[in-house]
């Protein structure tokens, strides 16, 4: 008699469970424990041809073992299609240090630090060793504090290898870090340490009032468009009663558009029914930055360390109109756009951000859950950790050496102050100041403000250039990120402009530290 569909499914599941039993019969199986309900786990083998089975003895699983890759030994109940865990260890393939008995100097120091990290995590991953609340990579917990100290030692060994010219050692350390860092954060994902949040994910939890602030501020994010057009060209932000900050390249390229030929659009926002009322338009009167003699290069797109990709334009109203009109961004909430505060202090790596603009010429859109990937300003151990991450991201790649050369040449050391900061003047962008961010932006977001998601929610930069709109998910790194012109650099440049400097000094343009 032919089997029913349910019988055929049962037979296939039983056969799959038997294959997993055979795999466990040959030794440890690599995979992950995944929580499907509080205190209830499944085991997902690394080999995707093997089935995912529920764990019978979930109490046998330590909380730190949930998430990281493990090497598990188990028994299978093929009929019930469940798994009983006998033992497990964290999977340290690639993370475990090589035999360092014959090593010396920084390579030996890095190996000892890695060995200490792995041993501590292995112990903490065993059942009963740690509670869920202890899965933090910060100094507030014994495990997190000790791990951070070992990470500092590991990074210090990498820096030493670079300083003494032991290139092969530095590359070996970076190769090990490529795997080790992932295991650390998989085991300790809940920490507040900003060095790792941007790379490996973090909670994005904010009080409701912050979103009310975002909606209100969205009214101050304007579009730039041509008279009579229905689709805007670029984004910008109101920084004074009649001044908008935007990107310089919005006026040049294949077709030159002098500022006076464009309009500033207010209130171009989508309604719940999908409609978008016509924006309130204000003609651009003039550009006040950069200086007039630099505009031929702006139109030609010749941006560099001497000409940053931004523009400050003044708009005007027609007789009988308010300069800044009242608009409705959120249904039922009429607001008059207010000049936005500009934060001079650059955000640090992993700091949360959001971007507001007009992607692909669509109405105002908020791009939330952004992060700083490449900080504009960094110093000390934070810089060494950043370089180690970039090294690890591309170790073994054909362009590895060129990437590190670009990185080293782009982060310029400023020794003039007490604090020895390095600033990112990206050689790939002719030495322009840069901050690399993670954000889902598109063509049309150019010139739009990038906001600090915490503190005062002020503008920390404007979007200059994003990645190609391929629709594919990519991991952020030295190559893959959105390029932002930092507000710190813009403010320093505007202070040299005789027209704008008084507006900064008297608070017409609001700058906060």
C-alpha positions in Angstrom: 0.0 0.0 0.0 1.3 3.4 -0.9 2.4 5.6 2.0 0.3 8.7 2.8 1.9 12.1 2.6 2.3 12.3 6.4 3.9 8.8 6.5 6.4 9.9 3.8 7.3 13.0 5.8 7.7 11.0 9.0 10.0 8.5 7.1 12.1 11.3 5.7 12.4 13.0 9.2 13.3 9.6 10.8 16.0 9.0 8.1 17.4 12.4 8.6 17.6 11.9 12.4 19.4 8.6 11.8 22.0 10.4 9.6 22.6 12.8 12.5 22.9 9.8 14.9 25.5 8.3 12.5 27.4 11.7 12.6 27.4 11.7 16.4 28.6 8.1 16.3 31.7 9.2 14.5 32.5 11.9 17.0 31.6 15.5 17.9 29.3 17.4 15.5 29.8 21.1 15.0 26.7 23.4 15.2 24.8 25.8 17.4 22.3 25.7 20.3 19.5 28.0 19.4 16.8 29.2 21.8 13.3 28.7 20.4 11.5 29.4 23.7 12.8 30.5 27.1 14.8 27.6 28.4 14.1 25.4 25.4 16.8 24.8 22.7 17.3 23.1 19.4 20.7 21.9 18.0 21.4 23.2 14.5 24.2 21.3 12.8 26.8 23.2 10.8 26.2 20.7 8.0 22.9 21.9 6.5 22.1 18.5 5.2 21.6 17.3 8.8 18.3 18.0 10.6 17.7 20.5 13.4 16.4 18.6 16.5 15.0 19.7 19.8 17.3 19.2 22.9 15.7 16.9 25.5 17.9 18.0 28.4 18.0 21.8 27.9 19.1 22.3 31.5 22.4 20.7 30.4 23.1 23.8 28.2 24.9 26.7 29.8 23.6 30.1 28.7 26.9 31.2 27.2 26.9 28.1 24.9 23.7 29.4 23.3 24.6 31.2 20.1 28.3 30.5 19.6 29.4 27.5 17.5 30.1 24.4 19.5 31.4 20.9 19.1 28.8 18.7 20.7 28.5 15.0 21.5 25.0 13.6 21.9 22.6 10.7 21.6 19.7 10.7 19.2 16.1 9.4 19.6 15.3 8.9 16.0 11.6 8.0 16.7 11.0 11.1 18.8 13.4 13.1 16.7 15.1 14.7 19.7 18.7 15.0 20.9 20.2 14.4 24.3 23.4 16.3 24.9 26.3 14.4 26.5 29.0 17.1 26.4 30.1 20.1 24.3 32.9 22.6 23.9 33.0 25.9 22.2 34.2 25.6 18.6 37.6 27.3 18.6 38.7 26.3 15.1 40.8 29.2 13.8 40.5 31.0 17.2 42.8 28.7 19.1 46.4 29.9 19.1 49.0 27.8 17.3 51.7 26.1 19.3 53.6 29.1 20.7 56.4 27.1 22.4 58.8 28.3 19.8 57.2 31.7 19.3 58.6 34.8 20.8 57.7 38.5 21.3 54.3 39.7 20.2 53.2 36.5 18.6 53.8 34.6 21.8 52.0 37.4 23.8 49.0 37.3 21.5 48.8 33.5 21.8 48.8 33.7 25.5 46.1 36.2 25.6 44.0 34.2 23.1 44.5 31.0 25.1 43.4 32.8 28.3 40.2 34.1 26.5 39.3 30.7 25.1 39.9 28.9 28.4 37.7 31.4 30.3 34.9 31.2 27.8 35.0 27.4 27.7 34.7 27.3 31.4 31.9 29.8 31.5 30.0 28.0 28.8 29.5 24.9 30.8 26.1 24.3 32.6 25.8 26.1 35.9 28.8 28.3 35.3 27.1 31.5 34.4 23.7 33.2 34.4 22.1 34.9 31.5 22.7 38.3 33.1 26.5 37.6 32.9 26.7 37.6 29.1 28.2 41.0 28.9 31.4 42.3 27.4 32.1 45.2 29.8 33.9 45.9 33.0 30.8 45.5 35.2 31.1 41.7 35.3 34.1 39.5 36.3 34.0 37.6 33.0 33.6 40.7 30.8 36.2 42.6 32.7 38.8 39.8 32.5 38.0 39.2 28.8 38.4 42.9 28.0 41.8 43.0 29.7 42.9 40.0 27.6 41.6 41.7 24.4 43.7 44.8 25.3 46.7 42.6 25.7 46.0 40.9 22.4 45.7 44.3 20.6 48.8 45.5 22.3 50.7 42.5 20.9 49.5 43.4 17.5 50.6 47.0 17.9 54.0 45.8 19.1 54.4 43.6 16.0 53.7 46.6 13.8 56.0 48.9 15.7 59.0 46.5 15.5 58.4 45.6 11.8 57.4 42.0 12.4 54.9 42.0 9.6 54.4 38.2 9.5 53.6 38.2 13.2 51.1 41.0 12.7 49.4 39.1 9.9 49.3 35.9 12.0 47.7 37.8 14.9 45.1 39.3 12.5 44.3 35.9 11.1 43.6 34.6 14.5 41.6 37.6 15.5 39.3 37.1 12.5 37.8 34.0 14.2 38.5 34.9 17.9 36.5 38.1 17.8 33.4 36.4 16.5 33.5 33.8 19.3 33.9 36.4 21.9 30.9 38.4 20.9 28.8 35.3 20.1 29.4 34.2 23.7 29.1 37.7 25.2 26.6 39.5 23.0 24.9 41.8 25.5 27.6 44.1 26.5 27.8 47.9 26.1 31.3 48.1 24.9 31.2 50.2 21.8 34.1 48.7 20.0 32.2 45.6 19.1 28.5 46.7 18.7 28.9 48.0 15.2 30.4 44.8 13.9 28.4 42.2 15.6 25.0 43.8 16.4 23.5 45.4 19.4 20.1 46.2 20.9 18.6 49.4 19.5 16.3 50.4 22.3 15.2 54.0 22.9 12.6 55.9 24.9 9.5 56.9 22.9 10.2 60.6 23.3 13.3 60.2 21.1 11.1 59.2 18.2 8.8 62.1 18.7 11.9 64.2 18.4 12.9 62.5 15.2 9.4 63.1 13.7 9.6 66.8 14.7 13.1 67.2 13.3 12.1 65.5 10.1 10.3 68.7 9.2 13.6 70.5 9.1 15.1 68.1 6.6 14.4 69.6 3.2 14.6 68.5 -0.4 16.3 70.3 -3.2 14.5 70.3 -6.5 14.0 72.1 -9.8 11.1 74.5 -10.3 8.1 72.6 -11.7 9.6 69.2 -10.9 7.8 66.5 -8.9 10.9 64.6 -7.9 13.7 66.1 -5.8 17.4 65.8 -6.5 19.0 65.9 -3.1 18.5 66.3 0.6 19.5 69.0 3.0 18.9 70.4 6.5 17.8 73.7 7.9 20.6 75.2 10.0 19.4 78.8 10.4 16.2 80.7 9.6 17.1 80.9 5.9 20.1 78.6 5.5 20.3 75.0 4.3 23.3 72.7 4.5 23.6 70.2 1.7 26.1 68.3 -0.4 28.2 70.3 -3.0 27.9 67.6 -5.6 24.2 68.2 -5.8 24.9 71.2 -8.0 27.4 69.6 -10.4 28.1 66.4 -12.3 26.9 65.7 -15.9 24.6 68.6 -15.7 25.5 71.8 -13.8 22.7 73.3 -11.7 23.7 76.6 -10.1 22.2 77.0 -6.7 20.0 79.9 -7.8 18.2 77.6 -10.3 16.9 75.3 -7.6 14.3 75.3 -4.8 14.2 74.2 -1.2 11.1 72.0 -0.6 9.4 71.8 2.8 6.8 69.3 3.8 7.4 66.7 1.1 6.1 63.7 3.1 4.0 60.6 2.6 0.5 60.3 4.1 -0.9 57.0 5.5 -2.9 56.6 2.3 0.3 56.7 0.2 -0.3 60.2 -1.2 2.2 62.9 -1.0 0.9 66.5 -1.1 2.9 69.0 -3.1 5.8 70.5 -1.1 6.0 74.1 -0.1 8.7 75.6 -2.3 11.2 78.4 -1.6 13.6 79.6 -4.2 17.3 79.5 -3.5 18.8 83.1 -3.4 22.5 82.4 -3.2 25.3 80.1 -2.0 27.4 81.5 0.8 29.8 78.6 1.2 32.1 77.5 -0.2 33.5 80.9 -1.3 32.4 82.0 -4.8 35.8 81.5 -6.3 35.6 77.8 -5.5 32.3 77.1 -7.3 33.8 76.2 -10.6 35.5 73.3 -8.9 32.3 72.5 -7.0 30.4 72.2 -10.4 33.3 70.1 -11.7 33.2 67.8 -8.7 36.8 68.4 -7.8 36.4 67.8 -4.1 39.5 67.1 -2.0 41.2 67.9 1.3 41.1 71.6 0.2 37.5 71.6 -1.0 35.0 69.6 1.0 31.8 68.2 -0.6 29.2 70.5 1.1 27.4 73.8 0.4 25.6 76.3 2.5 22.8 78.0 0.6 20.4 80.8 1.5 16.7 80.7 0.4 14.1 83.4 0.3 10.3 83.8 0.4 8.0 85.5 -2.0 6.0 88.5 -0.9 3.4 87.7 1.7 5.0 84.3 2.6 6.7 83.2 5.7 10.4 82.4 5.1 9.9 79.0 6.8 6.4 77.6 6.3 4.4 75.5 8.6 4.2 71.9 7.4 2.6 68.5 8.3 5.0 65.6 8.5 3.0 63.4 10.8 -0.8 63.5 10.3 -2.5 65.8 12.7 0.8 67.5 13.8 1.5 70.9 12.2 5.0 72.2 12.9 7.2 75.0 11.8 10.6 73.6 10.9 13.4 74.8 13.3 17.1 75.1 12.6 18.9 72.0 13.7 21.8 71.9 16.2 25.2 70.8 14.9 27.4 68.7 17.0 31.1 69.4 16.7 32.4 66.5 18.7 32.6 63.5 16.4 30.8 60.3 17.3 32.9 57.2 18.1 32.9 53.8 16.6 29.6 52.0 17.0 27.7 55.0 18.2 24.1 54.8 17.0 22.9 57.1 14.2 19.9 57.8 12.0 19.7 59.5 8.6 16.7 61.5 7.2 16.4 62.3 3.6 14.7 61.7 0.2 16.0 58.4 -1.2 15.4 57.9 -4.9 13.4 61.1 -5.0 10.7 59.7 -2.7 9.1 61.6 0.2 11.0 62.1 3.5 12.3 58.8 4.9 14.0 58.0 8.2 16.8 55.5 8.0 17.1 54.2 11.6 19.5 51.8 13.3 22.6 53.2 11.8 26.1 52.9 13.3 29.5 54.4 13.0 31.8 51.9 11.4 34.8 54.1 10.7 35.1 57.0 13.1 36.4 60.3 11.9 38.4 60.7 15.0 40.0 58.0 17.1 43.0 57.5 19.3 45.1 55.0 21.3 44.0 51.5 21.8 40.7 52.2 19.9 42.8 53.0 16.8 44.8 49.8 17.2 41.7 47.7 17.6 40.2 49.4 14.5 43.3 48.6 12.4 43.4 45.0 13.7 39.7 44.6 12.6 40.5 46.0 9.2 43.5 43.7 8.9 41.5 40.7 10.0 38.7 41.5 7.5 41.0 41.3 4.5 43.8 39.0 5.6 44.5 36.6 2.7 42.8 38.8 0.1 44.7 39.9 -3.0 44.3 43.6 -2.1 45.1 43.2 1.6 48.4 45.2 1.5 46.8 48.0 -0.5 43.9 48.3 1.9 46.2 48.6 4.9 48.3 51.1 3.1 45.2 53.2 2.3 44.1 52.8 5.9 47.4 54.0 7.4 47.7 56.9 5.0 44.1 58.0 5.6 44.2 58.1 9.4 46.4 61.2 10.0 47.9 61.8 13.4 47.4 65.2 14.9 50.2 65.8 17.5 49.4 69.4 18.2 47.3 68.8 21.3 47.6 66.8 24.5 45.4 64.1 23.1 47.0 62.4 20.1 44.0 62.0 17.8 44.0 60.4 14.4 41.6 61.9 11.9 40.2 60.1 8.8 41.2 62.0 5.6 40.3 59.3 3.1 43.0 59.0 0.4 40.3 57.2 -1.7 38.3 60.5 -1.8 41.3 62.8 -2.5 41.9 63.3 1.2 38.4 64.5 2.2 37.4 64.2 5.8 35.3 61.1 6.2 33.2 59.1 8.7 32.1 55.6 7.5 28.6 54.6 8.7 26.2 51.8 8.3 22.8 53.0 7.1 20.3 52.0 4.4 20.5 55.0 2.2 20.1 55.5 -1.5 20.6 58.0 -4.3 18.8 61.2 -3.3 20.0 61.0 0.3 23.0 63.0 -0.6 23.3 66.1 1.5 20.9 64.7 4.1 21.7 65.0 7.8 23.2 62.2 9.9 22.0 62.5 13.5 23.4 61.3 16.7 20.7 58.9 18.1 21.6 59.6 21.7 22.7 62.7 23.6 21.0 65.8 22.0 20.2 64.2 18.7 22.1 66.8 16.8 23.5 66.6 13.2 27.0 65.0 13.2 27.5 65.0 9.5 25.9 65.0 6.0 25.8 62.1 3.7 28.2 62.4 0.7 28.1 59.1 -0.9 26.7 55.6 -0.4 27.3 52.1 -1.7 25.7 51.1 -5.0 22.0 50.3 -4.7 22.3 46.5 -5.5 19.6 45.2 -3.1 22.1 42.7 -1.7 22.9 42.5 2.0 26.6 43.2 2.7 28.8 43.3 5.8 30.3 46.7 6.6 34.0 47.0 6.5 36.8 49.4 5.1 35.3 49.0 1.6 31.6 48.7 2.4 30.0 51.7 4.1 28.2 55.0 3.5 30.5 58.0 3.4 29.7 61.0 5.6 31.3 64.4 5.7 31.8 65.0 9.5 30.2 68.1 11.0 33.5 68.7 12.9 35.3 69.2 9.6 32.5 71.3 8.1 32.4 73.6 11.1 36.2 74.1 11.1 36.0 75.0 7.4 33.1 77.4 7.9 35.0 79.2 10.6 37.4 80.3 7.9 34.6 81.7 5.8 34.2 85.5 6.5 30.5 85.4 5.7 29.6 82.4 7.9 32.1 82.8 10.8 30.0 85.6 12.4 26.9 83.4 12.2 28.7 80.7 14.1 30.0 83.1 16.7 26.7 84.7 17.5 24.8 81.5 17.6 22.7 82.0 14.5 24.0 78.6 13.5 23.8 76.6 16.6 26.9 74.5 17.4 27.2 72.3 20.5 30.2 70.3 21.7 
